[in-house]
Each structure stands twice: as structure tokens, then as C-alpha cells.
Amino acid sequence: MARKIVVTSGKGGVGKTTLCANLGIALARMSKRVMLLDLDIGLNNLDVALHIESKVVYDFVDVVEGKCRPMQALIQDETEPTLYTMPTCHLAKRQVTVDATKKVISRISDMFDYILIDCPAGIDGGFRRASACADEAIVVTTPHLPCVRDAQKTITQLDDKIATYVVINRMRGDLVLSGEMLSAFEIFSLLGKIPLGILPENDDVNCNLSLYTKRPAFAMLAKNLDTGSADMFDCEQTYRGFWGKIRRKLKRNV
């Protein structure tokens, strides 16, 4: 039986979909059977993040409406054979109930170790549908106070029975050490849920998924989720000491 985990956030633009894709790849590299399910109906981008948009024939809504079997809507990753993705449609008006979603997931749950559900941002109907189908939740935030506050609101909307983890994305060690950004400890303390991982900010805005997944931060994240360990990527190490101060000054001037 798969661990069903919803990946959510208080607001859009915090890297939720990118994290979902990379975490799935990292788990698959640990020989775990993983399915990524896109439930962001109408604003779905998981297929784009994984570069499989041209391979989509059937999607999640087609399965719900009985137009195909679940296996027909799954797309197997070319490089990670234990990773599958079920995309969704671009039509926001297509109505999907919680019960229908649960039925689809239950039909394929035995095939996987993990089902990661990419959830719409916010706390509206799409969020409630996705979170109702999960046993665990990963709340993604950035180290900016508005995002942390929105993450707090999201956490309050999750069922108390759901194990909830927090991932901090786009952490900059140079700004933390200079006092210009909240530290990971402060954020984890404010949110009061299980710390799962820290992801550093990526300076290359054109970076593709293959470069993301080579980073040790995602490997730590997957290991923490799978084994219960608590290894955190140290974003500040590069900027400590004499040479670190120089790096901080150089980074500020770039």
C-alpha cells in the first residue's frame, strides 16, 4: 500500500510542483515505486516540469470519467523506470469529486510505494480535494514572512490526523547570516510541524530538472521522508568564516 502524500503550499510560486517532481525522481533513484499525480486541474504544470507534455494521451480526468483505465493514463519516466506520472487536464470547468479521486487512487495504490499528489495552491476546493485523498502532507514555503504566514494558514486547514512535514525552498545562507532572512530554525519553530528538508536558492533560473536532481539537498529530502532521518542541507556553510564573508560580499554585488 502506497504512502499517499499531498504536496501543498499557502500560495503559488514557492516551487511546489518543482519539488514534487524532483522528490519523485529522488525517491525513484532509491528504487522506490513512485507515482506523481497532478490534481491542479486547469493550472497543471507537472507534465511540463517533467518534459512529458508531448506524451500525454489520457489524463486523470479521463480515468475519472471512464474513458480509459488508470494504467493508460500513466506515463513512465525514460530515465527512472520506477517513476510514473498521471497528468491532468487543462480545463478548469471539469468537476471532479473527492470520492471519484479516492477511487482512482485506490485502484492503483498497491502498485506503488509512494503517491505524491501535486496540489493547487491556496485552501479552496482543489486543496480540499487533494488533501482529503492523502495520509500525509508536505507544506512548501520560502523564507519570506508572507509565504510563512500562508503556510501557517494551510497547516490549520489540514486534518490533525495527517502527518505534516515542512520543506523550506529557496533558502539563501548569505542573507540568513547577515540577518536579512529568516533562519530555518525560526521558520520550523513558527510552523510547528516536522522539518523535512531545506532547499537552497538556485541562481540559474534556466536550470533544468536534471541539474536540480543532482543536488544533495533533494537526496537528503528523499532519505528523510523514507527513513525518518533528519539530515538538513546547510545553506550557510559556504558563507561562514573569512572566505565566506568575501563570498557574501561578491554575491551581493552580482
Buried (B, 14 or more C-beta within 10 A) or exposed (E): EBBBBBBBBBBBEBBBBBBBBBBBBBBBBBEBBBBBBBBBBEBBBBBEBBBBBEEBEBBBBBBBEEEEEBEEBBBEBEEBEBBBBBBBBBEEEBEBEBEBBBBBBEEBBEBBBBBBBBBBBBBEEBBBBBBBBBBBBBBBBBBBEEBBBBBBEBBEEBEEEBBBBBBBBBBBBBBBBEEEBBBBEEBBEBBEBBBBBBBBBBEEEEEEBEEBBEBEBBBBBBBBBBEEEEBBBBBBEBBBEEEBBEBBEEBEEE
